[in-house]
Each structure stands twice: as C-alpha cells, then as structure tokens.
Amino acid sequence: MEVRVNPFQKVAGPALRALASYDRQDVQLVYERDDVSTKERVVDDIHEELILNDIGIGRLEQLFGVGDWHCTMHHFEHAICIHHSTGDYKGVLVSIDTDASVDLEAVARKCDDV
C-alpha cells in the first residue's frame, strides 16, 4: 500500500504530526514532523494496538448497525489520531495537533482514498 504525504499535508497543513501505514507484519512511518520525532517512540506497541483494533471492526459494525466502519478517532491532550483500516489488517494512522483548526472529516476522506 502506497501512502503519500502530500494529500494529507493539503488538508491538515502544518498541523500534521505523523503519518504511518501498516499491514499485519509491520508498520511504516511515512512522515513525522521534526518536533514529534524527538520523543520516545513505541511504534511496535502502536502497531499491535492497530491490529487488535482491526480484529474488532466487524463487531463494531454489528453493534452500531449504521453501515461499514471507516475510521476511529482518538483524541489526546496533544494529538488527534485517526485510525483507518481496510479491514484486512492494513491501514493508515494519521496524527494531527489537537489545537489546530483542521477539518477532520476531510482527513478521514483522504484515508478513504488510500
């Protein structure tokens, strides 16, 4: 799966913190802003969490009964992370500054285009 930074930078601008793609075996950091890269990373743990979330997608779709699942947003103190999966243990994780005025629906639609 090829994930390009440019479409995400167009919708998130300088608020884009990081962008990663993953499959069942590995996670690939596609972009990480300079000020974000200095922090300690737990990429393997994040990858494991994304895979575990993928396992539960079918259950979420059944529980909510409102159609196909597209993404989940995690809102933290310093970042909003959008997890978008294709349902076959592949997907995208986008991190954006919490205090930025970014159209999160536009970011989610870019994930749909991957």
Stockholm file with secondary structure:
# STOCKHOLM 1.0

chainA/1-114         MEVRVNPFQKVAGPALRALASYDRQDVQLVYERDDVSTKERVVDDIHEELILNDIGIGRLEQLFGVGDWHCTMHHFEHAICIHHSTGDYKGVLVSIDTDASVDLEAVARKCDDV
#=GR chainA/1-114 SS CCCCHHHHHHHHGGGEEEEEEECSSCEEEEEECHHHHTSCCCHHHHHHHHHHHHHTHHHHHHHHCSSCCCEEEEECSSEEEEEEECSSSCEEEEEEETTSCCCHHHHHHHHHTC
#=GC SS_cons         CCCCHHHHHHHHGGGEEEEEEECSSCEEEEEECHHHHTSCCCHHHHHHHHHHHHHTHHHHHHHHCSSCCCEEEEECSSEEEEEEECSSSCEEEEEEETTSCCCHHHHHHHHHTC
//
